Amino acid sequence: MKRNLVVVSAGLSQPSSTRLLADQLAAAVVAGREIDFDVTVIELRDLAHDIANHLLTGFPPAALKQALDAVAGADGLIAVTPIFTASYSGLFKSFFDVVDKDALVDKPVLIAATAGTARHSLALEHALRPMFAYLRAVVVPTAVFAATDDWGADSSDGYLQSRITRAAAELVAEVSRREPATVADPFALTVDFKDLL
């Protein structure tokens, strides 16, 4: 049975180290697993105007609606943000502000972040993890942080790759423990029409 893996990347530049980390995490989740994943990548950079419009009007444009539906229907979620001023980016937070309040309940989430220096690594624990806990998601124990130095030649010790591998295994384990995600139709009749009469 196919399961849906949704990757949310809040990188602003192209190419982006945030997207690079998101792709490596998704590849580690999919690689050699007993679960067959359909992977959907959501680049928040492309949805920035739609997110702002939705915050102002309360109605998502089509592309944003598709992204929100993908998150709601995900069996597992990878969420990656750059760290700005010791926290997640505003674009990242704004996207999750417009996600339905119940869309992440009991949904396995792997959190990750990028920044120029390792001094920002605790932002995963003091900013991202509490936000997803508030949304009632199940955040896997291993969070993945990549500083600029982790992408260079001095990163040969494999520390980043070992965290990616461990976090991916934890996400797969959480997904495999759950039934496939279902999204309720908000317009579906929940009471038999005869009972309404």
Residue frames as a rotation matrix with the C-alpha (Angstrom) as fourth column:
MET 1
0.582 0.813 0.000 0.00
0.813 -0.582 0.000 0.00
0.000 0.000 -1.000 0.00
LYS 2
-0.248 -0.643 0.724 1.30
0.598 -0.690 -0.408 3.44
0.762 0.332 0.556 -0.92
ARG 3
0.334 0.266 -0.904 1.71
0.881 -0.428 0.200 6.02
-0.334 -0.864 -0.378 1.82
ASN 4
0.655 -0.005 0.755 1.99
0.432 -0.818 -0.381 9.77
0.619 0.576 -0.533 1.36
LEU 5
0.005 -0.730 -0.684 5.13
0.926 -0.255 0.279 11.58
-0.378 -0.635 0.674 2.47
VAL 6
0.789 0.261 0.556 4.92
0.460 -0.851 -0.253 15.38
0.407 0.455 -0.792 2.30
VAL 7
-0.177 -0.918 -0.355 8.05
0.977 -0.206 0.045 17.51
-0.115 -0.339 0.934 2.50
VAL 8
0.896 0.424 0.129 7.65
0.429 -0.903 -0.007 21.20
0.114 0.061 -0.992 3.39
SER 9
-0.147 -0.989 -0.031 10.73
0.989 -0.147 0.027 23.29
-0.032 -0.026 0.999 2.56
ALA 10
0.811 0.477 -0.339 10.87
0.510 -0.860 0.008 26.95
-0.288 -0.179 -0.941 3.58
GLY 11
-0.257 -0.966 -0.028 14.14
0.758 -0.220 0.615 27.80
-0.600 0.137 0.788 1.85
LEU 12
0.564 0.496 -0.660 14.17
0.100 -0.835 -0.542 31.21
-0.819 0.240 -0.521 0.20
SER 13
-0.068 -0.669 -0.740 17.12
-0.798 -0.408 0.443 31.02
-0.599 0.621 -0.506 -2.18
GLN 14
0.918 0.247 0.309 17.64
-0.015 0.801 -0.598 28.85
-0.395 0.545 0.739 -5.22
PRO 15
0.002 0.208 -0.978 19.56
0.220 0.954 0.203 26.63
0.976 -0.215 -0.044 -4.79
SER 16
0.358 0.267 0.895 18.80
-0.768 -0.461 0.445 26.32
0.531 -0.847 0.040 -1.10
SER 17
-0.770 -0.627 -0.118 20.59
-0.411 0.629 -0.659 24.37
0.487 -0.460 -0.742 1.62
THR 18
-0.416 0.722 0.553 17.14
-0.699 0.136 -0.702 23.99
-0.582 -0.678 0.448 3.23
ARG 19
0.606 0.635 -0.479 15.85
-0.791 0.418 -0.447 22.22
-0.083 0.649 0.756 0.13
LEU 20
-0.122 -0.743 -0.658 19.04
-0.619 0.575 -0.535 20.15
0.776 0.342 -0.531 -0.05
LEU 21
-0.879 -0.164 0.448 18.48
-0.473 0.429 -0.770 18.93
-0.066 -0.888 -0.455 3.51
ALA 22
0.043 0.981 0.191 14.78
-0.776 0.154 -0.612 18.29
-0.629 -0.122 0.768 2.78
ASP 23
0.498 0.104 -0.861 15.69
-0.781 0.485 -0.394 16.18
0.377 0.869 0.322 -0.26
GLN 24
-0.551 -0.769 -0.325 18.27
-0.493 0.614 -0.617 14.16
0.674 -0.179 -0.717 1.71
LEU 25
-0.684 0.383 0.620 15.74
-0.562 0.266 -0.784 13.48
-0.465 -0.885 0.033 4.46
ALA 26
0.405 0.888 -0.219 13.08
-0.820 0.246 -0.517 12.39
-0.405 0.389 0.828 1.95
ALA 27
0.191 -0.420 -0.887 15.58
-0.698 0.577 -0.424 10.12
0.690 0.700 -0.183 0.18
ALA 28
-0.833 -0.534 0.145 16.54
-0.459 0.520 -0.720 8.52
0.309 -0.667 -0.678 3.50
VAL 29
-0.273 0.822 0.500 12.87
-0.689 0.196 -0.697 7.89
-0.671 -0.535 0.513 4.36
VAL 30
0.615 0.589 -0.524 12.16
-0.776 0.336 -0.533 6.27
-0.138 0.735 0.664 1.00
ALA 31
-0.106 -0.800 -0.590 15.41
-0.862 0.370 -0.347 4.28
0.496 0.472 -0.729 0.65
GLY 32
-0.670 -0.346 -0.657 15.14
-0.191 0.935 -0.298 0.55
0.717 -0.074 -0.693 1.21
ARG 33
-0.688 0.491 0.534 11.93
-0.649 -0.089 -0.756 0.64
-0.324 -0.866 0.380 3.22
GLU 34
-0.828 0.476 0.295 9.10
0.499 0.866 0.004 -1.88
-0.254 0.151 -0.955 3.35
ILE 35
0.200 0.893 -0.403 6.68
0.464 -0.448 -0.764 1.02
-0.863 -0.034 -0.504 2.87
ASP 36
-0.375 -0.225 0.899 6.15
0.922 -0.192 0.337 2.43
0.097 0.955 0.279 -0.62
PHE 37
-0.128 0.265 -0.956 6.00
0.496 -0.817 -0.293 6.24
-0.859 -0.512 -0.027 -0.39
ASP 38
0.320 0.199 0.926 4.56
0.840 -0.511 -0.181 8.82
0.437 0.836 -0.331 -2.78
VAL 39
-0.331 -0.557 -0.762 6.62
0.824 -0.564 0.054 11.96
-0.460 -0.610 0.645 -2.11
THR 40
0.556 0.479 0.680 5.21
0.692 -0.720 -0.059 15.47
0.461 0.503 -0.731 -2.52
VAL 41
-0.485 -0.758 -0.437 7.54
0.868 -0.480 -0.131 18.44
-0.110 -0.442 0.890 -2.04
ILE 42
0.705 0.688 0.174 6.03
0.688 -0.723 0.072 21.80
0.175 0.070 -0.982 -1.14
GLU 43
-0.513 -0.846 0.147 8.32
0.813 -0.534 -0.235 24.80
0.277 -0.001 0.961 -1.75
LEU 44
0.243 0.665 -0.706 6.92
0.850 -0.497 -0.176 27.58
-0.468 -0.557 -0.686 0.41
ARG 45
-0.642 -0.554 -0.530 8.93
0.196 -0.787 0.585 30.13
-0.741 0.272 0.614 -1.57
ASP 46
-0.925 0.294 0.240 6.56
0.246 -0.015 0.969 29.55
0.289 0.956 -0.058 -4.50
LEU 47
-0.049 0.980 -0.195 3.49
0.810 0.153 0.566 30.01
0.584 -0.130 -0.801 -2.27
ALA 48
-0.752 -0.361 -0.551 4.57
0.649 -0.553 -0.523 33.14
-0.116 -0.751 0.650 -0.35
HIS 49
-0.888 0.451 0.087 2.05
-0.401 -0.854 0.331 35.49
0.224 0.259 0.939 -1.99
ASP 50
-0.148 0.868 -0.474 -0.76
-0.071 0.469 0.880 32.91
0.986 0.164 -0.008 -1.70
ILE 51
-0.280 -0.018 -0.960 -0.03
0.881 0.393 -0.264 32.45
0.382 -0.919 -0.094 2.01
ALA 52
-0.948 -0.096 -0.304 -0.19
0.217 -0.893 -0.395 36.20
-0.233 -0.440 0.867 2.61
ASN 53
-0.650 0.759 -0.051 -3.44
-0.517 -0.392 0.761 36.45
0.557 0.520 0.647 0.63
HIS 54
-0.075 0.620 -0.781 -4.95
0.368 0.745 0.556 33.59
0.927 -0.246 -0.285 2.63
LEU 55
-0.598 -0.199 -0.777 -4.00
0.802 -0.140 -0.581 35.26
0.007 -0.970 0.243 5.91
LEU 56
-0.960 0.188 -0.205 -5.75
-0.176 -0.982 -0.074 38.43
-0.215 -0.035 0.976 4.73
THR 57
-0.453 0.819 -0.351 -8.84
-0.783 -0.178 0.595 36.92
0.425 0.545 0.723 3.10
GLY 58
-0.200 0.354 0.914 -9.34
-0.700 0.601 -0.386 33.57
-0.685 -0.717 0.127 4.81
PHE 59
0.856 0.487 0.175 -9.51
-0.201 0.625 -0.754 31.80
-0.477 0.610 0.633 1.42
PRO 60
-0.104 -0.965 0.240 -6.58
-0.010 0.242 0.970 29.87
-0.995 0.099 -0.035 -0.07
PRO 61
0.161 0.038 -0.986 -5.78
-0.962 -0.218 -0.165 30.30
-0.221 0.975 0.001 -3.77
ALA 62
0.853 0.359 -0.378 -5.75
-0.469 0.845 -0.256 27.04
0.228 0.396 0.890 -5.76
ALA 63
0.140 -0.881 -0.452 -2.02
-0.151 0.432 -0.889 26.27
0.979 0.193 -0.073 -5.45
LEU 64
-0.648 -0.334 0.684 -2.05
-0.684 -0.140 -0.716 26.85
0.335 -0.932 -0.138 -1.69
LYS 65
0.339 0.853 0.396 -5.24
-0.924 0.381 -0.029 24.80
-0.175 -0.356 0.918 -1.30
GLN 66
0.704 -0.151 -0.694 -3.50
-0.258 0.856 -0.448 21.92
0.662 0.494 0.564 -3.05
ALA 67
-0.397 -0.918 -0.017 -0.54
-0.220 0.113 -0.969 22.20
0.891 -0.381 -0.247 -0.65
LEU 68
-0.441 0.311 0.842 -2.82
-0.897 -0.156 -0.413 22.35
0.003 -0.938 0.348 2.40
ASP 69
0.688 0.718 -0.105 -4.73
-0.724 0.689 -0.034 19.29
0.048 0.100 0.994 1.17
ALA 70
0.308 -0.671 -0.675 -1.45
-0.143 0.668 -0.730 17.44
0.940 0.322 0.110 0.68
VAL 71
-0.689 -0.560 0.461 -0.40
-0.497 -0.098 -0.862 18.18
0.528 -0.823 -0.210 4.28
ALA 72
-0.036 0.773 0.633 -3.80
-0.977 0.107 -0.187 17.08
-0.212 -0.625 0.751 5.61
GLY 73
0.857 0.442 -0.266 -3.60
-0.505 0.822 -0.262 13.82
0.103 0.359 0.927 3.63
ALA 74
-0.020 -0.965 -0.260 0.01
-0.698 0.200 -0.688 13.04
0.716 0.168 -0.678 4.52
ASP 75
0.792 0.137 -0.595 0.91
0.240 0.826 0.511 9.88
0.561 -0.547 0.621 6.39
GLY 76
0.267 -0.759 -0.594 4.21
0.881 -0.057 0.469 11.49
-0.390 -0.649 0.653 7.37
LEU 77
0.949 0.077 0.305 5.56
0.190 -0.913 -0.361 15.02
0.251 0.400 -0.881 7.19
ILE 78
-0.069 -0.973 -0.222 9.09
0.994 -0.085 0.066 16.40
-0.084 -0.216 0.973 6.90
ALA 79
0.907 0.388 0.161 9.26
0.391 -0.920 0.015 20.10
0.154 0.049 -0.987 7.82
VAL 80
-0.030 -0.995 -0.096 12.47
0.991 -0.042 0.129 22.01
-0.133 -0.091 0.987 7.12
THR 81
0.929 0.335 0.158 13.11
0.347 -0.937 -0.053 25.71
0.130 0.103 -0.986 7.74
PRO 82
-0.167 -0.938 0.304 16.05
0.455 -0.347 -0.820 28.06
0.875 0.001 0.485 7.71
ILE 83
0.240 0.178 -0.954 16.70
0.962 -0.173 0.210 29.66
-0.128 -0.969 -0.213 11.08
PHE 84
-0.161 -0.209 0.965 16.35
0.359 -0.923 -0.140 33.44
0.919 0.324 0.224 11.20
THR 85
-0.263 0.007 0.965 16.87
-0.671 -0.720 -0.178 35.41
0.693 -0.694 0.194 14.41
ALA 86
-0.883 -0.299 0.361 17.04
-0.468 0.572 -0.673 32.23
-0.005 -0.764 -0.646 16.50
SER 87
-0.194 0.852 0.486 13.73
-0.237 0.440 -0.866 30.79
-0.952 -0.283 0.117 15.27
TYR 88
-0.184 0.232 0.955 11.89
0.833 0.553 0.027 29.40
-0.522 0.800 -0.295 12.23
SER 89
-0.963 -0.167 0.212 11.34
0.263 -0.755 0.601 31.70
0.059 0.634 0.771 9.28
GLY 90
-0.568 0.787 -0.239 8.21
-0.465 -0.547 -0.696 33.85
-0.679 -0.285 0.677 9.09
LEU 91
-0.274 0.444 -0.853 7.19
-0.909 0.171 0.380 32.12
0.315 0.879 0.357 5.87
PHE 92
-0.753 -0.072 -0.655 7.39
0.054 0.984 -0.171 28.72
0.656 -0.164 -0.736 7.57
LYS 93
-0.874 0.423 -0.240 5.30
0.258 -0.013 -0.966 29.91
-0.412 -0.906 -0.097 10.53
SER 94
-0.459 0.729 -0.508 2.76
-0.761 -0.618 -0.199 31.64
-0.459 0.295 0.838 8.27
PHE 95
-0.479 0.271 -0.835 2.22
-0.561 0.636 0.529 28.42
0.675 0.722 -0.153 6.31
PHE 96
-0.726 0.186 -0.662 1.49
0.486 0.820 -0.303 26.43
0.487 -0.541 -0.686 9.45
ASP 97
-0.831 0.498 -0.247 -0.76
-0.140 -0.617 -0.775 29.26
-0.538 -0.610 0.582 10.65
VAL 98
-0.243 0.776 -0.582 -3.07
-0.962 -0.269 0.043 28.56
-0.123 0.571 0.812 7.70
VAL 99
-0.757 0.017 -0.653 -2.97
-0.126 0.977 0.172 24.76
0.641 0.212 -0.737 8.01
ASP 100
0.307 0.952 0.025 -6.25
-0.304 0.073 0.950 23.50
0.902 -0.299 0.312 9.49
LYS 101
0.019 -0.317 0.948 -6.01
-0.970 -0.234 -0.059 23.25
0.241 -0.919 -0.312 13.28
ASP 102
0.495 0.228 0.839 -6.75
-0.552 0.828 0.101 19.51
-0.671 -0.513 0.535 13.23
ALA 103
0.791 -0.129 -0.599 -4.74
-0.538 0.321 -0.780 18.55
0.293 0.938 0.185 10.13
LEU 104
-0.126 -0.964 -0.235 -1.65
-0.577 0.263 -0.773 17.45
0.807 0.038 -0.589 12.08
VAL 105
0.310 0.292 0.905 -3.31
-0.939 0.244 0.243 15.61
-0.150 -0.925 0.350 14.96
ASP 106
0.501 -0.206 0.840 -1.37
-0.196 0.919 0.342 12.36
-0.843 -0.336 0.420 15.56
LYS 107
0.977 -0.209 -0.036 0.59
-0.005 0.145 -0.989 12.88
0.212 0.967 0.141 12.32
PRO 108
0.463 -0.879 -0.111 4.26
0.729 0.307 0.612 11.82
-0.504 -0.364 0.783 12.42
VAL 109
0.972 -0.175 0.159 6.55
-0.063 -0.839 -0.541 14.79
0.228 0.516 -0.826 11.76
LEU 110
0.231 -0.963 -0.138 10.30
0.964 0.208 0.166 14.99
-0.131 -0.171 0.977 11.28
ILE 111
0.977 0.095 -0.192 11.63
0.093 -0.995 -0.019 18.49
-0.193 0.001 -0.981 11.99
ALA 112
0.122 -0.967 0.224 14.83
0.974 0.160 0.158 19.89
-0.188 0.199 0.962 10.52
ALA 113
0.934 0.138 -0.330 16.55
0.113 -0.989 -0.093 23.24
-0.340 0.050 -0.939 10.06
THR 114
0.212 -0.886 0.413 19.50
0.920 0.039 -0.389 24.94
0.329 0.463 0.823 8.43
ALA 115
0.976 0.003 -0.218 21.57
0.079 -0.938 0.339 27.96
-0.203 -0.348 -0.915 9.46
GLY 116
0.630 -0.775 0.045 24.94
-0.352 -0.337 -0.873 29.54
0.692 0.534 -0.485 8.94
THR 117
-0.483 -0.817 0.316 26.30
-0.641 0.084 -0.763 28.44
0.597 -0.571 -0.564 12.30
ALA 118
-0.393 0.269 -0.880 25.73
0.405 0.909 0.097 25.57
0.826 -0.318 -0.466 14.72
ARG 119
-0.998 0.005 -0.066 24.87
0.056 -0.452 -0.890 28.10
-0.035 -0.892 0.450 17.44
HIS 120
-0.451 0.888 -0.089 21.30
-0.887 -0.434 0.157 28.10
0.100 0.150 0.984 16.06
SER 121
-0.729 0.105 -0.677 20.79
-0.135 0.947 0.293 24.34
0.671 0.305 -0.676 16.48
LEU 122
-0.888 0.386 -0.251 18.68
0.379 0.303 -0.874 24.65
-0.262 -0.871 -0.415 19.64
ALA 123
-0.637 0.693 -0.338 16.00
-0.743 -0.669 0.029 26.50
-0.206 0.269 0.941 17.68
LEU 124
-0.505 0.441 -0.742 14.68
-0.244 0.751 0.613 23.06
0.828 0.491 -0.272 16.75
GLU 125
-0.544 0.228 -0.808 13.97
0.716 0.628 -0.306 22.35
0.437 -0.744 -0.504 20.41
HIS 126
-0.674 0.273 -0.686 12.77
0.454 -0.579 -0.677 25.74
-0.582 -0.768 0.266 21.61
ALA 127
-0.540 0.496 -0.680 10.79
-0.668 -0.744 -0.013 26.82
-0.513 0.447 0.733 18.52
LEU 128
-0.489 0.351 -0.798 9.86
-0.703 0.383 0.599 24.01
0.516 0.855 0.059 16.10
ARG 129
-0.802 0.157 -0.577 9.16
0.313 0.932 -0.182 21.16
0.509 -0.327 -0.796 18.51
PRO 130
-0.747 0.569 -0.344 6.79
0.242 -0.250 -0.938 23.25
-0.620 -0.783 0.049 20.72
MET 131
-0.492 0.589 -0.641 4.91
-0.815 -0.571 0.101 24.55
-0.306 0.572 0.761 17.66
PHE 132
-0.448 0.309 -0.839 4.24
-0.484 0.706 0.518 21.04
0.752 0.638 -0.167 16.36
ALA 133
-0.876 0.187 -0.444 3.39
0.462 0.588 -0.664 19.83
0.137 -0.787 -0.602 19.87
TYR 134
-0.664 0.660 -0.351 0.79
-0.302 -0.667 -0.681 22.61
-0.684 -0.346 0.642 20.04
LEU 135
-0.232 0.557 -0.798 -0.63
-0.967 -0.042 0.252 21.34
0.106 0.830 0.548 16.72
ARG 136
0.371 0.373 0.850 -0.81
-0.676 0.737 -0.029 17.86
-0.637 -0.564 0.526 18.35
ALA 137
0.582 -0.315 -0.750 1.56
-0.578 0.488 -0.654 16.25
0.571 0.814 0.102 15.87
VAL 138
0.898 -0.406 0.170 3.86
0.172 0.678 0.714 13.38
-0.405 -0.613 0.679 16.86
VAL 139
0.650 -0.732 -0.205 7.37
-0.718 -0.504 -0.481 14.76
0.249 0.460 -0.853 16.43
VAL 140
0.735 -0.437 -0.519 10.05
0.358 0.900 -0.249 12.07
0.576 -0.003 0.818 16.10
PRO 141
0.794 -0.384 -0.472 12.79
0.451 -0.149 0.880 12.25
-0.408 -0.911 0.055 18.75
THR 142
-0.233 -0.970 0.069 15.68
0.750 -0.134 0.647 13.01
-0.619 0.202 0.759 16.39
ALA 143
0.874 0.350 -0.337 15.68
0.093 -0.802 -0.590 16.51
-0.477 0.485 -0.733 14.91
VAL 144
0.211 -0.807 0.552 18.19
0.961 0.274 0.034 17.27
-0.179 0.523 0.833 12.16
PHE 145
0.820 -0.056 -0.569 20.18
-0.031 -0.998 0.054 20.49
-0.571 -0.027 -0.821 12.00
ALA 146
0.318 -0.743 0.590 22.67
0.947 0.276 -0.162 21.41
-0.043 0.610 0.791 9.27
ALA 147
0.521 -0.293 -0.801 25.01
0.012 -0.936 0.351 24.38
-0.853 -0.193 -0.485 9.55
THR 148
0.777 -0.258 -0.574 27.05
-0.629 -0.343 -0.697 25.70
-0.017 0.903 -0.429 6.63
ASP 149
-0.232 -0.958 0.167 30.08
-0.954 0.258 0.155 23.70
-0.191 -0.123 -0.974 7.79
ASP 150
-0.017 0.285 0.958 28.10
-0.247 0.928 -0.280 20.46
-0.969 -0.241 0.054 7.52
TRP 151
0.913 0.398 0.090 28.00
0.006 0.207 -0.978 20.78
-0.408 0.894 0.187 3.72
GLY 152
0.539 -0.768 -0.346 31.75
-0.841 -0.470 -0.268 21.35
0.043 0.436 -0.899 3.29
ALA 153
0.197 -0.595 -0.779 34.74
-0.344 0.703 -0.623 19.07
0.918 0.391 -0.066 2.92
ASP 154
-0.731 -0.534 0.425 35.20
-0.546 0.084 -0.834 18.98
0.409 -0.842 -0.353 6.70
SER 155
0.093 0.875 0.476 31.89
-0.985 0.149 -0.082 17.14
-0.143 -0.461 0.876 7.11
SER 156
-0.144 -0.232 -0.962 33.49
-0.623 0.777 -0.094 13.76
0.769 0.585 -0.256 6.35
ASP 157
-0.880 -0.224 0.420 32.83
-0.475 0.458 -0.751 12.44
-0.024 -0.860 -0.510 9.87
GLY 158
-0.689 0.636 -0.348 29.30
0.197 0.626 0.754 11.44
0.698 0.451 -0.557 8.82
TYR 159
-0.892 0.343 -0.293 27.56
0.272 -0.110 -0.956 13.03
-0.360 -0.933 0.005 11.80
LEU 160
-0.477 0.748 -0.462 24.91
-0.770 -0.609 -0.190 14.78
-0.423 0.265 0.866 9.70
GLN 161
-0.368 0.320 -0.873 24.28
-0.658 0.574 0.487 11.66
0.657 0.754 -0.001 7.63
SER 162
-0.844 0.043 -0.535 23.91
0.333 0.823 -0.461 9.51
0.420 -0.567 -0.708 10.74
ARG 163
-0.742 0.621 -0.251 21.28
-0.067 -0.441 -0.895 11.91
-0.667 -0.648 0.369 12.15
ILE 164
-0.354 0.602 -0.715 19.45
-0.935 -0.244 0.257 11.92
-0.020 0.760 0.650 8.80
THR 165
-0.555 0.077 -0.828 19.41
-0.247 0.936 0.253 8.12
0.794 0.345 -0.501 8.75
ARG 166
-0.903 0.189 -0.385 18.24
0.429 0.413 -0.804 7.85
0.007 -0.891 -0.454 12.37
ALA 167
-0.619 0.702 -0.351 15.50
-0.408 -0.670 -0.621 10.49
-0.671 -0.241 0.701 12.00
ALA 168
-0.382 0.455 -0.804 14.26
-0.867 0.125 0.483 8.85
0.320 0.882 0.347 8.79
ALA 169
-0.715 0.076 -0.695 14.02
0.144 0.989 -0.041 5.45
0.684 -0.130 -0.718 10.49
GLU 170
-0.859 0.416 -0.298 12.05
0.276 -0.115 -0.954 7.01
-0.432 -0.902 -0.016 13.36
LEU 171
-0.457 0.715 -0.529 9.61
-0.785 -0.604 -0.137 8.64
-0.418 0.353 0.837 10.94
VAL 172
-0.442 0.255 -0.860 9.09
-0.575 0.656 0.490 5.38
0.689 0.711 -0.143 9.03
ALA 173
-0.875 0.091 -0.476 8.47
0.379 0.740 -0.556 3.54
0.301 -0.667 -0.682 12.31
GLU 174
-0.706 0.643 -0.297 5.80
-0.087 -0.495 -0.864 6.07
-0.703 -0.585 0.406 13.32
VAL 175
-0.346 0.576 -0.740 4.13
-0.938 -0.237 0.254 5.94
-0.029 0.782 0.623 9.90
SER 176
-0.606 0.051 -0.793 4.08
-0.277 0.922 0.272 2.12
0.745 0.385 -0.545 9.92
ARG 177
-0.938 0.247 -0.241 2.30
0.322 0.370 -0.872 2.10
-0.126 -0.895 -0.427 13.32
ARG 178
-0.466 0.771 -0.434 -0.65
-0.317 -0.604 -0.731 4.05
-0.826 -0.203 0.526 11.93
GLU 179
0.172 0.629 0.759 -3.45
0.737 0.429 -0.522 3.42
-0.653 0.649 -0.390 9.52
PRO 180
-0.573 -0.347 0.743 -3.23
0.788 -0.483 0.382 5.38
0.226 0.804 0.550 6.25
ALA 181
-0.826 0.215 -0.520 -4.29
0.076 -0.874 -0.480 9.00
-0.558 -0.436 0.706 6.64
THR 182
-0.267 0.806 0.528 -7.84
0.942 0.104 0.318 9.89
0.202 0.583 -0.787 5.70
VAL 183
-0.996 0.012 -0.085 -9.24
0.001 -0.988 -0.153 13.33
-0.086 -0.152 0.985 5.18
ALA 184
-0.321 0.947 -0.013 -12.89
0.705 0.230 -0.671 13.85
-0.632 -0.224 -0.742 6.08
ASP 185
-0.557 0.271 0.785 -15.04
0.617 -0.498 0.610 15.58
0.556 0.824 0.110 3.48
PRO 186
-0.950 0.158 -0.269 -16.34
0.112 -0.631 -0.768 18.73
-0.291 -0.760 0.581 5.18
PHE 187
-0.511 0.792 -0.334 -19.44
-0.860 -0.468 0.206 18.62
0.007 0.392 0.920 2.99
ALA 188
-0.713 0.231 -0.663 -20.27
0.004 0.946 0.325 14.96
0.702 0.229 -0.675 3.52
LEU 189
0.278 0.869 0.408 -23.53
-0.675 -0.125 0.727 14.17
0.683 -0.478 0.552 5.25
THR 190
-0.802 -0.595 0.061 -22.78
-0.435 0.511 -0.741 12.59
0.410 -0.621 -0.668 8.61
VAL 191
-0.538 0.729 0.422 -26.42
-0.275 0.322 -0.906 11.82
-0.797 -0.604 0.027 9.34
ASP 192
-0.720 0.368 0.588 -28.74
0.673 0.574 0.465 9.77
-0.166 0.731 -0.662 7.14
PHE 193
-0.902 0.367 0.227 -31.09
-0.202 -0.824 0.530 12.05
0.381 0.432 0.817 5.24
LYS 194
-0.069 0.921 -0.384 -34.12
0.288 0.387 0.876 10.07
0.955 -0.050 -0.292 6.49
ASP 195
-0.119 -0.034 -0.992 -33.11
0.986 0.112 -0.122 10.86
0.115 -0.993 0.020 10.08
LEU 196
-0.959 -0.259 -0.117 -33.14
0.267 -0.962 -0.054 14.56
-0.099 -0.083 0.992 9.29
LEU 197
-0.566 0.810 0.154 -36.82
-0.198 -0.315 0.928 14.42
0.800 0.495 0.338 8.29
